Every structure is written in C-alpha cells, then in structure tokens.
Amino acid sequence: MQREVQLVWANCLRVIQEIVPEASYKTWFEPIVPLHLYGKVLTIQVPSVFFYEWLEENFVHAIRKALDAAIGRDGQLEYSIVVDQGDEKNRPIAVNMPTTKSPQSAKPDNVSPDILRSPFQLKDLDSLTLDSYLNPSYTFDNYVEGDCNRLARNAGYAVAARPGVTSFNPLMIYGGVGLGKTHLVQAIGNYIKNTNQDKFVLYVTSEKFTNQFLNAIKGDSMRDFSQFYMQVDVLVIDDVQFLQKKEKTQDIFFHIFNHLHQSGKQIIMTSDRPPRALDGLDDRLLSRFKWGLTTDLQTPDLETRIAIIQKKLQAEGVYIDDSVIEYLAHSINTNVRELEGVVVSLMAQASLNRREIDLDLAKMTLRNIVQNDEKEINIDTVQELVADFYNISIADLKAKSRKREVVYPRQVAMYLAKELTELSLKSIGYHFGGRDHSTVIHAIQIVNDLLKEKPDTKEEIAKLKAYFK
Ligand SMILES: Nc1ncnc2c1ncn2[C@@H]1O[C@H](COP(=O)(O)OP(=O)(O)OP(=O)(O)O)[C@@H](O)[C@H]1O
C-alpha cells in the first residue's frame, strides 16, 4: 500500500514536472508528502493552508492532468494540512480538493470546520502557475532603449544581473500610463529567473497583494501570508500607488519589506507617480523607498518611437515602408501602449482587407481608432478643420505654395497644432510637407502677433478652437 501511493505520486510528479516551471516545482511540489491511496482517492500532505490554497489556485490544471494520467479521470485528491499551532501541532486536516467530485471521500471528523468555512482564498489570482505572473514575453531584448528610459533600463539591468547586491534596493520605477513600467520590471524578473533557477521571483500587483492580504485576514491565515512573502528572493510589486490610504496593507508590506531588505533580498517597485506625490502612504514606507534608487520613465522621443514600431514589426515578421513608420511615430506621441495598439490595428486592417500597409491605410486606421463620440484632436483633424474653414484643400496646406490664400491658413493650422496637440515642432513640420521646425516657430510667431493686432484673427482662432470643445 505504502509503495503504491509512492508510485502513484511519483507518476503524478512526472506529469507535473513537465508542465510547471522548475522553480515552481521545487517550491510547491517537492515539499508534498503522499500519505495514502484509498481506491481512487489519493491523499497528500501539504505544509499549510496557504500552501493548499496556492496549489489549488495556481496549479489545479497541472494536478488534474497528473491525476488523470496516474489514476484515471475519476481519480480524486485530498489534502491533509499540517497545522502548526499550539496544541494542535501537526494535526492533519483533510480538505477535499475542489477539482475532485466526491465530498464523501473527505473524512468528516478530520475536516476542520474553520478551514472549510474560511480558508485563505486566493480566488482573485488568475494565473495557472506562480511563475506565469511573470510574462516571459517581456524581456530586455525587446525593450527598446532611448533617452526616455536609459537610466531606468540600465539600473534594471544592473539589478537583474546582481539582485539584492547593488545599492539599487529597492529599485523604484515610476512613470505615466503605458510607458513600459510593467515591461521593464517583468524583464528584470524574467532575467533573474532565467539566470538563477533557484531564486524565487515573485511578481505581484499591489492590488493583488492587497486582496490576498484581506483574504488572509478573513481566513485567519495572516501568518501563512507573511511567511510566504518573506520567502521570496526577488519581490516585484507593481503599481504601489494602489497602497495609498490602505494603512493595514501598508503595515504588512512594511514588515515584509524590512524582512526582505535585511535578508539581502531584492525589491522592485513601480508607481504611476514619484514617491513624493504618493499621498496617503506612510512616511516610514516612503523613507524606505529612498534607500535605493528611484528613477522615472518619460514619454519616448521620436527616434525611440520609430525604434519601438520597428521592433514590434520585426517581432511580427511584418515589413512596412519607412514612410509609414515615420508617419505613425510622428502622429502618436502619447504612450507606447497606444503606439503598439495602432501598429496592431494596422496589421489587422491590412490582413482583413487583404491589402498592403501603405500611408493611406495608416491614415485610415488612425482615424478609425481615434474616432469616437468626442471630437478627437489630432494633426489630421486640425488640418481638416482649417482646410474646410478657409476653403482650401489639405494638399494645399502641405504643399510648397507661397500664395497668400494658402500661406495664412497653413500658419493658422500650424499654430493650432501646437496649441491643441502634444506634437513637437519637428513632428508638426513633418505633417506640413516635411517642413523644418523653424518654419513652424515662424508661423506660430506670426499668428501670435496677428492675435494681438487683428480682432479678425482672434475671432477666427476662437471659432476654430471652439470646434474642439
Ligand atoms: N521601451 C519599450 N520598448 C518596447 N516596448 C515597450 C517599451 N515601453 C513600453 N513598451 C510596450 O508598451 C506596452 C505598455 O507597456 P507597460 O504595460 O509596461 O506600461 P506601464 O507603464 O506598466 O503601463 P500602466 O501604467 O498602464 O500599467 C507593452 O506592450 C510594452 O511591451
């Protein structure tokens, strides 16, 4: 009997080992002790409720596959949980695994009502395995370097090469929406995981951390919760602004932080704002953040935007002409996510309509994407409006013509582009027939002068601006 359970469990492990990453396997499956096998019901012993919950939430598919292979589709699993508290020390508690059908197999007198009623639930976790919190597609290789991210990227790389050893501990990376914070910190995590199989790298968003913490309170498994986090070698915690005003969560995070830091473990954090702007965050936590390095990500400049588009296309194996890439890079300067979104839509449009990706398709795609109920302000809509208002064509706005009836509207359009969009002078010049940025400055100056001198101009500009309100 004893031998049979060992054999069955060994077969299960063989299947599991094929599916889950090595680090997870070591952390979550090696500590399991197979206890017994009654008919088709296998009982395994796990060290804590937290452990059981984590297995259930993260590896349920792998375990199911293993049971199918080792016992058959009607194979069932029971957990026996070692309780390590006071006089209950090491009392095994059977908990029926949710993937198994049969509650009969749970032995009623062994079941702890407390655990069944309020186990530490990690239901909010949506990944199948622990390591899948790290998305392997986020790497340093596909993270384009530019002036906007050089310091953060280099610091990240240093941390990845020597986690917990550099003075960049914690490493705090902040920046606006879609600028690549998650990509960068995940690249660090992946790099460490790939070069140090034995390191336990954990990526978690602050929101998940908070939910886990609340569930741990409800399930009376706080000790498991903090012990679990204290085992981590590299903790990557995303969006710490989410912890603002959550005092209890900050408290536990503070303790975990201290423990990890003192043990030479690496902590990496992101935030959508600089630490000084994190209102509602405890001062002692904020002061800890300053122990390491805080660095920001900026909106990428034109060259970096071009490089990001090229990288994306290269990864997709798609070729598009440089003129189209330039057009996109000049037109979208908000954030990288938006830039990527447009490239993806463009590829989808091309394949749906079975046509080449050219400038016309790029323009159409951009128009479709940005068009919604609100009046979208971008270079195309500004040019359309001005051309319409002065009854000339968009081609005229972009042409070399120096006729007065064209020159003035062109200057107004350039002025409005600067006022209403975030585009740089260089990009505005590009959209007006590839003019120099000094031409744009000149146009803006002229319109500013006219605004002071001529009521007509003032009225026209006010009307044009009102259109976008
Ligand atoms: N420098 C870069 N090189 C290549 N891709 C990038 C770069 N920066 C961002 N990206 C890509 O842009 C997208 C958005 O990045 P990411 O999700 O990391 O941004 P974020 O700053 O974490 O955003 P949020 O604040 O919304 O969480 C991702 O697909 C990411 O791969």
Ligand as a Chemical Component Dictionary entry (heavy atoms), coordinates in Angstrom:
data_LIG
# 
_chem_comp.id                   LIG 
_chem_comp.type                 NON-POLYMER 
_chem_comp.pdbx_formal_charge   0 
_chem_comp.three_letter_code    LIG 
# 
loop_
_chem_comp_atom.comp_id 
_chem_comp_atom.atom_id 
_chem_comp_atom.alt_atom_id 
_chem_comp_atom.type_symbol 
_chem_comp_atom.charge 
_chem_comp_atom.model_Cartn_x 
_chem_comp_atom.model_Cartn_y 
_chem_comp_atom.model_Cartn_z 
_chem_comp_atom.pdbx_ordinal 
LIG N1  N1  N 0 10.830 50.773 -24.372 1  
LIG C1  C1  C 0 9.928  49.890 -24.836 2  
LIG N2  N2  N 0 10.269 49.018 -25.809 3  
LIG C2  C2  C 0 9.377  48.140 -26.292 4  
LIG N3  N3  N 0 8.103  48.035 -25.877 5  
LIG C3  C3  C 0 7.703  48.870 -24.906 6  
LIG C4  C4  C 0 8.589  49.830 -24.337 7  
LIG N4  N4  N 0 7.905  50.526 -23.411 8  
LIG C5  C5  C 0 6.672  50.013 -23.384 9  
LIG N5  N5  N 0 6.539  49.021 -24.271 10 
LIG C6  C6  C 0 5.315  48.248 -24.551 11 
LIG O1  O1  O 0 4.209  49.108 -24.345 12 
LIG C7  C7  C 0 3.135  48.416 -23.727 13 
LIG C8  C8  C 0 2.743  49.114 -22.441 14 
LIG O2  O2  O 0 3.803  48.972 -21.503 15 
LIG P1  P1  P 0 3.569  48.616 -19.971 16 
LIG O3  O3  O 0 2.326  47.810 -19.784 17 
LIG O4  O4  O 0 4.831  48.073 -19.431 18 
LIG O5  O5  O 0 3.305  50.087 -19.391 19 
LIG P2  P2  P 0 3.037  50.569 -17.927 20 
LIG O6  O6  O 0 3.864  51.777 -17.739 21 
LIG O7  O7  O 0 3.227  49.471 -16.963 22 
LIG O8  O8  O 0 1.519  50.982 -18.014 23 
LIG P3  P3  P 0 0.393  51.116 -16.864 24 
LIG O9  O9  O 0 0.754  52.322 -16.080 25 
LIG O10 O10 O 0 -0.863 51.302 -17.632 26 
LIG O11 O11 O 0 0.443  49.864 -16.075 27 
LIG C9  C9  C 0 3.614  46.996 -23.503 28 
LIG O12 O12 O 0 3.118  46.194 -24.535 29 
LIG C10 C10 C 0 5.122  47.100 -23.589 30 
LIG O13 O13 O 0 5.700  45.914 -24.097 31 
# 
loop_
_chem_comp_bond.comp_id 
_chem_comp_bond.atom_id_1 
_chem_comp_bond.atom_id_2 
_chem_comp_bond.value_order 
_chem_comp_bond.pdbx_ordinal 
LIG N1  C1  SING 1  
LIG C1  N2  SING 2  
LIG C1  C4  DOUB 3  
LIG N2  C2  DOUB 4  
LIG C2  N3  SING 5  
LIG N3  C3  DOUB 6  
LIG C3  C4  SING 7  
LIG C3  N5  SING 8  
LIG C4  N4  SING 9  
LIG N4  C5  DOUB 10 
LIG C5  N5  SING 11 
LIG N5  C6  SING 12 
LIG C6  O1  SING 13 
LIG C6  C10 SING 14 
LIG O1  C7  SING 15 
LIG C7  C8  SING 16 
LIG C7  C9  SING 17 
LIG C8  O2  SING 18 
LIG O2  P1  SING 19 
LIG P1  O3  DOUB 20 
LIG P1  O4  SING 21 
LIG P1  O5  SING 22 
LIG O5  P2  SING 23 
LIG P2  O6  DOUB 24 
LIG P2  O7  SING 25 
LIG P2  O8  SING 26 
LIG O8  P3  SING 27 
LIG P3  O9  DOUB 28 
LIG P3  O10 SING 29 
LIG P3  O11 SING 30 
LIG C9  O12 SING 31 
LIG C9  C10 SING 32 
LIG C10 O13 SING 33 
# 
